[in-house]
Amino acid sequence: MPRVAVCPQCKVKLKASDAAAGKRVKCPNCAAVLTIPAFPKSGGGEESIVQRAPPDRLNPSGAAAIERGESPQRQAASLSSSGSEGTPRNPLAKNPRYREQLLAALQERIEPVRRSLFYRLATLLVAVVMILLPVIYLLLIVGVGYAVYYHFINHSGMVAWRVGLYAWIVVVTAYIAPLIIGVVAVLFMIKPIFARPAHPPRTRNLTRQAEPLLFEFVGALCESIGSPRPSRIDVDVCVNASARFPRGILSMPGSELVLTIGTPLVAGLTLRQLTGVLAHEFGHFSQGIGMRLSYLIRSISGWFARVVYERDNWDVWLVETTSELDFRYGWVLAAAQLFVALSRGVLWCLMMIGAAVSGVLLRQMEYDADRYVARTVGGETFAAISKRLRDLVCAEYVLEGRLEQLSRQGVLADNYARLLMLTLDDIPDDVRELFSSSLDGKASIFDSHPTGAARIANIQKEHTPGVFQIDGRAQDLFVDFESISRGTTWDFYCGAIGRRIKPTDLVSVDTILASQTTPEDSKEELPTIPFDD
């Protein structure tokens, strides 16, 4: 007689006979790999199916820490790294002694990186040149617009020529075509000026009440470096950290900053390494007027890159309309399309001039910010950060393809950072070689960042172990990093898919891993049992 069991993952009722006890099955609803427990001989009540995948398959240190009899602090650290749904909050983030230890390690003031008067004047000169480049483009638009106006006013008599019908049609076309071409070209040249940047990845705001240790630690680091403190700390799923003005150029006169930290950095870096990454960002903002000028330079460079390479609905309309019209009528739009391409070519030339002019200065600013890293956590840690960041970027590249495969199956994993960590050990050699060659090659005059090898060589000038010597997990700065990571993953899907995704639509990483076939599972087809709706 069949018994009734309940899957604890999706709460679906399953029927199984006594003969199925101890067998591995897949839940028909959520595909989790389960083991049917032995039912009592008497009674046919509901029993809970126990999930097969043990915690130590995903994180061997989690369950083993308790078995080894480690301290409660170590047990909590090991368990929190497993990322399971029942993970307790990080006790270290609320530990007063741990807080005092971290803040005490940042009490020493870091020696600022000195810059010469020539360096400051060069920064100002580059900023002036970068401002002139958009002005040149505006003058070009005015020139084309004036040419269209001149033709419209001074050549209107062409339509009154007394010639034959066919000749008159040719003359009128010769008068009207430049007007249409010119107007379309001017509109498409003006359009980039008002082009809005693409929506950045969605971020999640953290509060001082929820994450007090993180805010105190970041504040102490800013005090040590001599940088203004961020007014807000955001998190996202990017393998990156950044400090920016919240309202762009409008915020430049003040000192309001927003720090954004990618959850993969928190999951993949040690505490000392993450401190070095943050020191680099705050090192930029300790540069005062130089930092503001460099922000202006980067903003203009980014605008040029955006308007040269991005396409919008206007561009799609012009291409589709030109291709759909008969060439006898569509040649005018085809000519306009050519002029639009020429205007983009002009923008490209201005962009490359700006990149060449600003490249040397921006690369030097990166070198200066790197020296703050060395003075904070040491040169050896800087080299370790460079290697680890490269691995994380490689894993991110591989993970993008795997997430696409899962999404085609209707599966959205609930923890991006954790999946990225699981991908680290499975990066193809060709991907590693690709990123190694691109990062260690020689920088061109157009690059805004130096190569990794050049940056490590620059750090060798700094003979200091750094003021911050505490190591551990970067996650220990957060009270509830797992919840934050799942929240940013949900934000990521909402932004990428373009529609509102419910948190309940996401599938836990544990379930995804348990449903994947292992060598042991591949020897035998797992039986599937019927269930009640």
TORBAKOL-182660 format. One line per 2 residues: number of its first residue (from 1); their letters; for each residue x, y, z of C-alpha. Coordinates in Angstrom, 1 decimal. Layout:
! residues N
NUM = a = X/Y/Z  ...
END
This chain:
! residues 533
1 = mp = 0.0/0.0/0.0  1.5/3.4/-1.0
3 = rv = 2.6/5.8/1.7  2.4/9.6/1.5
5 = av = 5.5/11.8/2.1  6.1/15.5/1.8
7 = cp = 9.1/17.1/0.1  10.5/19.7/2.5
9 = qc = 11.8/21.8/-0.5  8.6/22.4/-2.4
11 = kv = 6.0/20.9/0.1  4.6/18.6/-2.6
13 = kl = 3.0/15.4/-1.5  4.7/12.2/-3.0
15 = ka = 3.5/8.6/-3.0  6.0/5.9/-2.4
17 = sd = 5.7/2.2/-1.5  7.6/0.5/1.3
19 = aa = 9.9/-1.0/-1.3  11.1/2.6/-2.2
21 = ag = 12.6/3.1/1.3  16.2/4.2/1.0
23 = kr = 16.1/4.8/-2.7  17.2/8.1/-4.4
25 = vk = 14.5/9.9/-6.3  14.0/13.2/-8.0
27 = cp = 11.1/15.3/-6.9  8.9/15.8/-10.0
29 = nc = 8.1/19.4/-9.0  11.5/20.9/-7.9
31 = aa = 13.9/18.2/-9.2  15.7/18.1/-5.9
33 = vl = 17.6/14.7/-5.3  16.0/13.1/-2.3
35 = ti = 16.3/9.9/-0.3  13.1/8.1/0.7
37 = pa = 13.2/7.4/4.4  12.1/4.1/5.9
39 = fp = 8.5/4.4/7.0  7.1/2.9/10.2
41 = ks = 5.4/-0.4/9.6  2.2/0.8/11.4
43 = gg = 0.4/3.9/10.2  0.3/5.6/6.9
45 = ge = 0.7/9.2/8.1  2.8/11.8/6.3
47 = es = 6.6/11.6/6.6  9.2/14.1/5.5
49 = iv = 11.6/13.2/2.8  15.2/14.0/3.7
51 = qr = 17.2/15.8/1.1  20.2/13.8/-0.1
53 = ap = 22.8/16.5/-0.6  24.7/16.9/2.7
55 = pd = 26.1/20.3/3.7  29.7/19.2/3.4
57 = rl = 29.3/18.5/-0.3  28.9/22.2/-0.9
59 = np = 31.2/23.4/1.9  33.3/20.7/3.7
61 = sg = 34.3/23.1/6.5  30.6/23.8/7.5
63 = aa = 29.4/20.5/9.0  32.9/19.3/9.8
65 = ai = 33.7/22.3/12.0  31.1/21.2/14.6
67 = er = 32.3/17.6/14.4  35.9/18.7/15.1
69 = ge = 34.8/20.5/18.3  35.9/23.9/17.1
71 = sp = 35.0/27.1/19.0  31.5/28.6/18.5
73 = qr = 33.1/31.5/16.6  34.8/29.1/14.1
75 = qa = 31.6/27.0/13.9  29.6/30.1/12.9
77 = as = 32.2/31.2/10.4  32.3/27.8/8.8
79 = ls = 28.5/27.5/8.7  28.0/31.0/7.2
81 = ss = 30.3/30.2/4.3  27.9/27.4/3.2
83 = gs = 25.2/29.9/2.3  22.4/27.6/3.3
85 = eg = 18.9/29.0/4.0  19.3/28.3/7.7
87 = tp = 22.6/30.1/8.0  22.8/32.1/11.3
89 = rn = 23.9/35.7/11.1  27.6/36.4/11.5
91 = pl = 28.3/36.7/15.2  31.7/38.5/14.6
93 = ak = 30.0/41.6/13.2  28.3/42.1/16.6
95 = np = 31.3/41.2/18.7  32.7/44.3/20.5
97 = ry = 36.2/42.9/20.8  36.4/42.1/17.1
99 = re = 35.2/45.6/16.3  37.8/47.2/18.6
101 = ql = 40.5/45.1/17.0  39.5/46.2/13.4
103 = la = 39.2/49.9/14.2  42.5/49.9/16.2
105 = al = 44.3/48.5/13.2  43.3/51.6/11.2
107 = qe = 44.2/54.2/13.7  47.6/55.0/12.1
109 = ri = 47.4/57.7/9.5  48.6/56.6/6.0
111 = ep = 51.2/58.9/4.4  49.5/60.7/1.5
113 = vr = 50.9/60.3/-2.0  52.6/63.6/-2.9
115 = rs = 52.0/65.2/-6.3  54.2/67.9/-8.0
117 = lf = 53.0/71.2/-9.2  53.7/70.1/-12.8
119 = yr = 51.4/67.1/-12.2  48.6/69.4/-11.1
121 = la = 49.0/71.7/-14.0  49.1/68.8/-16.4
123 = tl = 45.8/67.6/-14.9  44.2/71.0/-15.5
125 = lv = 45.5/71.1/-19.1  44.1/67.7/-19.9
127 = av = 40.8/68.7/-18.4  40.7/71.8/-20.6
129 = vm = 41.5/69.8/-23.7  38.8/67.3/-22.9
131 = il = 36.2/70.1/-22.5  37.3/71.5/-25.9
133 = lp = 36.6/68.2/-27.7  32.8/68.4/-27.2
135 = vi = 32.9/72.1/-28.1  34.6/71.1/-31.4
137 = yl = 31.7/68.7/-32.1  29.2/71.4/-31.3
139 = ll = 30.8/73.7/-33.8  30.7/70.9/-36.4
141 = iv = 26.9/70.6/-35.8  26.5/74.4/-36.2
143 = gv = 28.5/74.2/-39.4  26.3/71.5/-40.9
145 = gy = 23.1/73.2/-39.8  24.2/76.5/-41.3
147 = av = 25.0/74.7/-44.6  21.5/73.3/-44.7
149 = yy = 20.0/76.7/-43.9  22.2/78.4/-46.6
151 = hf = 21.0/75.9/-49.2  17.4/76.3/-48.2
153 = in = 17.5/80.1/-48.4  19.8/80.7/-51.4
155 = hs = 18.9/77.9/-53.7  15.2/77.9/-53.5
157 = gm = 15.0/79.5/-57.0  15.9/76.0/-58.4
159 = va = 12.2/74.9/-58.2  11.2/77.9/-60.5
161 = wr = 13.5/76.9/-63.3  11.6/76.6/-66.7
163 = vg = 12.7/73.2/-67.9  11.1/70.1/-69.1
165 = ly = 9.1/67.9/-66.7  11.7/65.2/-66.2
167 = aw = 14.5/67.8/-65.9  12.3/69.8/-63.4
169 = iv = 11.9/66.6/-61.2  15.6/66.1/-61.2
171 = vv = 16.2/69.8/-60.2  13.6/69.6/-57.4
173 = ta = 15.1/66.4/-56.2  18.5/68.0/-56.2
175 = yi = 17.1/70.9/-54.1  15.0/68.8/-51.6
177 = ap = 17.4/65.8/-51.1  20.2/67.9/-49.4
179 = li = 17.6/69.4/-47.1  16.3/66.0/-46.0
181 = ig = 19.8/64.6/-45.8  21.0/67.6/-43.8
183 = vv = 18.1/67.7/-41.4  18.4/64.0/-40.7
185 = av = 22.2/64.3/-40.2  21.8/67.3/-37.9
187 = lf = 19.1/65.5/-35.8  21.3/62.5/-35.4
189 = mi = 24.3/64.7/-34.6  22.3/66.5/-31.9
191 = kp = 20.9/63.3/-30.5  24.1/62.1/-28.8
193 = if = 24.3/65.3/-26.8  21.1/64.4/-25.0
195 = ar = 21.8/60.6/-25.0  21.2/59.2/-21.6
197 = pa = 23.5/56.6/-20.3  22.4/53.0/-20.2
199 = hp = 20.8/52.0/-16.9  23.6/50.9/-14.6
201 = pr = 23.3/47.6/-12.7  20.7/47.8/-9.9
203 = tr = 22.2/48.4/-6.5  20.9/47.9/-3.0
205 = nl = 21.4/50.4/-0.3  22.8/49.3/3.0
207 = tr = 22.0/51.1/6.3  24.1/51.8/9.2
209 = qa = 21.6/50.3/11.5  21.7/46.9/9.7
211 = ep = 25.4/46.8/9.0  27.1/49.0/11.7
213 = ll = 30.5/47.3/11.6  30.9/47.8/7.9
215 = fe = 30.1/51.5/8.1  32.4/52.0/11.1
217 = fv = 35.2/50.1/9.3  34.8/52.1/6.1
219 = ga = 34.8/55.4/8.0  38.0/54.4/9.9
221 = lc = 39.7/53.5/6.6  38.7/56.9/5.1
223 = es = 40.0/58.6/8.1  43.3/56.8/7.8
225 = ig = 43.7/57.6/4.1  42.5/61.2/4.4
227 = sp = 39.5/60.7/2.1  35.9/61.9/2.7
229 = rp = 33.6/59.3/4.1  30.9/57.9/1.8
231 = sr = 27.4/59.1/2.6  26.0/55.8/1.3
233 = id = 27.1/52.3/0.8  25.5/50.2/-2.0
235 = vd = 26.0/46.6/-3.1  25.6/44.9/-6.4
237 = vc = 26.7/41.7/-8.2  29.6/43.2/-10.1
239 = vn = 33.2/42.0/-9.6  34.2/45.6/-8.8
241 = as = 34.1/48.3/-6.2  33.8/52.0/-6.9
243 = ar = 33.4/55.3/-5.2  31.5/58.0/-7.2
245 = fp = 29.6/61.2/-6.9  25.9/60.4/-6.5
247 = rg = 24.7/63.1/-8.8  27.5/63.1/-11.2
249 = il = 29.1/66.4/-12.1  26.5/68.3/-9.9
251 = sm = 28.1/66.7/-6.8  31.6/67.6/-7.7
253 = pg = 31.8/70.9/-5.6  30.9/69.0/-2.4
255 = se = 32.3/65.8/-0.9  29.3/63.6/-1.1
257 = lv = 30.3/60.1/-2.2  28.7/56.7/-2.8
259 = lt = 30.7/53.5/-2.2  29.5/50.5/-4.2
261 = ig = 30.8/47.0/-3.3  30.3/43.9/-5.4
263 = tp = 29.1/40.9/-3.4  31.6/38.6/-5.4
265 = lv = 34.4/40.7/-4.0  33.1/40.1/-0.5
267 = ag = 32.7/36.4/-1.1  36.0/36.0/-3.0
269 = lt = 38.5/38.2/-1.1  40.0/38.0/2.3
271 = lr = 39.4/40.9/4.7  42.8/42.3/4.0
273 = ql = 42.4/42.1/0.3  39.0/43.8/0.4
275 = tg = 40.5/46.5/2.5  43.1/47.0/-0.2
277 = vl = 40.5/47.3/-2.9  38.6/50.0/-0.8
279 = ah = 41.9/51.8/-0.1  42.4/52.1/-3.9
281 = ef = 39.0/53.7/-4.4  39.4/56.1/-1.5
283 = gh = 43.0/56.8/-2.7  41.4/58.4/-5.8
285 = fs = 39.1/60.6/-3.7  42.0/61.8/-1.5
287 = qg = 43.4/63.5/-4.6  41.2/66.6/-4.1
289 = ig = 40.9/68.8/-7.1  42.9/66.3/-9.2
291 = mr = 40.3/63.7/-8.4  37.5/66.0/-9.5
293 = ls = 39.3/66.9/-12.7  39.9/63.2/-13.4
295 = yl = 36.2/62.5/-12.8  35.4/65.2/-15.4
297 = ir = 37.9/63.6/-17.9  36.5/60.1/-17.4
299 = si = 32.9/61.4/-17.7  33.7/63.0/-21.1
301 = sg = 35.6/59.9/-22.3  32.7/57.8/-21.2
303 = wf = 30.2/60.0/-23.1  32.2/59.8/-26.3
305 = ar = 32.4/56.0/-26.0  28.7/55.8/-25.4
307 = vv = 27.5/57.9/-28.3  30.0/56.2/-30.7
309 = ye = 29.0/52.6/-30.0  25.5/52.6/-28.5
311 = rd = 22.4/52.5/-30.7  18.9/53.5/-29.9
313 = nw = 15.4/53.3/-31.4  16.2/56.2/-33.8
315 = dv = 19.1/54.3/-35.3  17.0/51.2/-35.6
317 = wl = 14.3/53.2/-37.3  16.7/54.7/-39.9
319 = ve = 18.2/51.3/-40.8  14.9/49.5/-41.1
321 = tt = 13.1/52.3/-43.0  16.0/52.6/-45.5
323 = se = 16.1/48.8/-46.1  12.3/48.6/-46.5
325 = ld = 11.9/51.4/-49.1  12.5/51.0/-52.8
327 = fr = 15.9/52.4/-53.6  14.4/54.9/-56.0
329 = yg = 12.8/56.6/-52.9  15.0/55.3/-50.2
331 = wv = 18.4/56.6/-51.5  17.9/59.9/-49.7
333 = la = 17.7/58.1/-46.4  20.6/55.9/-47.4
335 = aa = 22.6/59.1/-48.0  21.5/60.4/-44.6
337 = ql = 22.6/57.1/-43.1  26.0/57.7/-44.6
339 = fv = 26.3/61.2/-43.1  25.3/59.8/-39.7
341 = al = 28.1/57.3/-40.1  30.5/60.1/-41.0
343 = sr = 29.4/62.1/-37.9  30.0/59.0/-35.7
345 = gv = 33.4/58.8/-37.4  34.2/62.3/-36.3
347 = lw = 33.1/61.4/-32.8  35.3/58.4/-32.9
349 = cl = 38.3/60.5/-33.9  37.6/63.0/-31.0
351 = mm = 37.2/60.1/-28.6  40.6/58.6/-29.6
353 = ig = 42.2/62.1/-29.3  40.8/62.4/-25.8
355 = aa = 41.9/58.9/-24.9  45.5/59.6/-26.1
357 = vs = 45.6/63.0/-24.3  44.2/61.7/-21.0
359 = gv = 45.7/58.2/-21.1  49.0/59.1/-19.5
361 = ll = 47.4/61.1/-16.7  44.8/58.6/-15.9
363 = rq = 47.3/55.7/-15.8  49.4/57.8/-13.4
365 = me = 46.4/58.3/-11.2  45.9/54.6/-11.1
367 = yd = 49.5/54.1/-10.0  49.0/56.7/-7.2
369 = ad = 45.8/55.0/-6.0  47.7/51.7/-6.0
371 = ry = 50.3/53.1/-3.7  47.6/53.7/-1.2
373 = va = 46.8/50.0/-1.4  50.5/49.1/-0.6
375 = rt = 50.6/51.6/2.3  47.4/50.2/3.7
377 = vg = 47.8/46.4/3.3  51.3/45.9/1.9
379 = ge = 52.9/45.2/-1.6  52.6/41.4/-1.3
381 = tf = 48.9/41.7/-0.6  48.5/44.0/-3.7
383 = aa = 50.0/41.3/-5.9  47.6/38.7/-4.3
385 = is = 44.7/41.1/-5.0  45.6/41.4/-8.6
387 = kr = 45.8/37.6/-9.1  42.5/37.0/-7.2
389 = lr = 40.6/39.7/-9.2  41.8/38.2/-12.4
391 = dl = 40.4/34.8/-11.3  37.1/36.4/-10.3
393 = vc = 36.8/38.2/-13.7  37.5/34.9/-15.5
395 = ae = 34.9/33.1/-13.3  32.4/35.9/-14.0
397 = yv = 32.9/35.4/-17.8  32.3/31.6/-17.5
399 = le = 29.3/32.1/-15.1  27.5/34.4/-17.6
401 = gr = 27.3/31.4/-20.1  26.1/29.0/-17.4
403 = le = 23.5/31.5/-16.1  22.2/31.8/-19.7
405 = ql = 21.9/28.0/-19.9  20.0/27.9/-16.6
407 = sr = 17.7/30.7/-17.6  16.7/28.8/-20.8
409 = qg = 15.7/26.0/-18.5  13.6/28.4/-16.5
411 = vl = 16.0/28.3/-13.5  17.2/31.5/-11.8
413 = ad = 19.8/30.8/-9.1  19.3/32.7/-5.9
415 = ny = 22.9/33.6/-5.0  25.2/35.0/-7.7
417 = ar = 28.2/35.4/-5.5  28.1/31.8/-4.3
419 = ll = 27.7/30.4/-7.8  30.8/32.5/-8.8
421 = ml = 32.8/31.0/-6.0  31.8/27.5/-7.2
423 = tl = 32.9/28.5/-10.7  36.4/29.5/-9.7
425 = dd = 37.7/25.9/-9.7  36.2/25.2/-13.1
427 = ip = 37.6/27.9/-15.4  38.8/26.6/-18.8
429 = dd = 42.5/27.0/-19.5  41.8/29.0/-22.7
431 = vr = 39.8/31.5/-20.8  42.6/32.0/-18.3
433 = el = 45.1/32.5/-21.1  42.8/34.9/-22.8
435 = fs = 42.5/37.2/-19.7  46.2/36.8/-18.9
437 = ss = 47.3/38.0/-22.3  44.9/40.9/-22.3
439 = ld = 45.8/42.0/-18.8  49.6/41.5/-18.9
441 = gk = 50.2/42.9/-22.4  51.7/46.3/-23.1
443 = as = 49.4/49.3/-22.5  48.7/51.5/-25.5
445 = if = 48.5/55.2/-25.4  44.7/55.0/-25.5
447 = ds = 44.4/52.9/-22.3  43.1/54.5/-19.2
449 = hp = 44.5/51.7/-16.9  48.0/50.3/-16.8
451 = tg = 48.6/46.6/-17.2  48.6/44.3/-14.2
453 = aa = 52.3/43.6/-14.5  53.1/47.3/-14.7
455 = ri = 51.0/48.0/-11.6  52.8/45.3/-9.6
457 = an = 56.2/46.7/-10.7  55.1/50.2/-9.6
459 = iq = 54.2/48.9/-6.1  57.7/47.5/-5.7
461 = ke = 58.7/51.1/-5.0  56.7/50.9/-1.8
463 = ht = 58.7/49.1/0.9  56.1/48.8/3.6
465 = pg = 54.1/45.9/5.1  51.0/48.2/5.4
467 = vf = 49.3/49.4/8.5  46.4/46.9/8.3
469 = qi = 47.6/43.4/9.2  44.4/41.6/10.2
471 = dg = 43.3/38.8/8.0  40.2/36.7/7.8
473 = ra = 37.0/36.7/5.8  35.7/39.8/4.2
475 = qd = 32.2/38.6/4.9  32.9/39.1/8.6
477 = lf = 32.3/42.8/8.1  28.6/42.0/7.4
479 = vd = 26.0/41.0/9.8  24.0/39.0/7.2
481 = fe = 26.0/38.7/4.0  24.0/35.8/2.7
483 = si = 20.7/37.7/2.7  22.4/40.7/1.1
485 = sr = 23.9/38.4/-1.6  20.5/36.9/-2.4
487 = gt = 19.0/40.3/-2.5  21.5/41.7/-5.0
489 = tw = 21.0/38.5/-7.1  17.3/39.3/-7.2
491 = df = 18.1/42.9/-8.2  20.4/41.6/-10.9
493 = yc = 17.7/39.4/-12.5  15.1/42.2/-12.3
495 = ga = 17.5/44.5/-14.2  18.7/41.9/-16.7
497 = ig = 15.4/40.4/-17.6  13.5/43.6/-17.7
499 = rr = 10.4/42.5/-15.8  9.6/42.2/-12.1
501 = ik = 10.9/38.9/-10.7  9.5/37.6/-7.5
503 = pt = 12.1/36.5/-4.9  10.1/33.2/-4.7
505 = dl = 10.9/32.6/-8.4  14.6/32.1/-7.6
507 = vs = 15.9/28.6/-6.9  18.4/27.9/-4.2
509 = vd = 21.9/27.0/-5.2  21.7/23.9/-3.0
511 = ti = 18.8/22.7/-5.1  20.6/23.3/-8.3
513 = la = 23.7/21.5/-7.2  21.7/18.6/-5.8
515 = sq = 19.8/18.2/-9.1  23.0/18.1/-11.2
517 = tt = 24.2/14.6/-12.1  27.3/13.4/-10.4
519 = pe = 29.5/10.4/-11.5  27.8/8.3/-8.8
521 = ds = 24.4/9.3/-10.0  25.1/8.6/-13.6
523 = ke = 25.6/4.9/-13.1  21.8/4.5/-12.4
525 = el = 18.7/6.3/-13.6  17.1/7.9/-10.6
527 = pt = 13.5/6.8/-10.3  10.7/9.3/-10.3
529 = ip = 7.6/8.7/-8.3  4.1/10.1/-8.9
531 = fd = 2.7/12.8/-6.6  -0.6/14.3/-5.7
533 = d = -1.6/17.8/-6.8
END
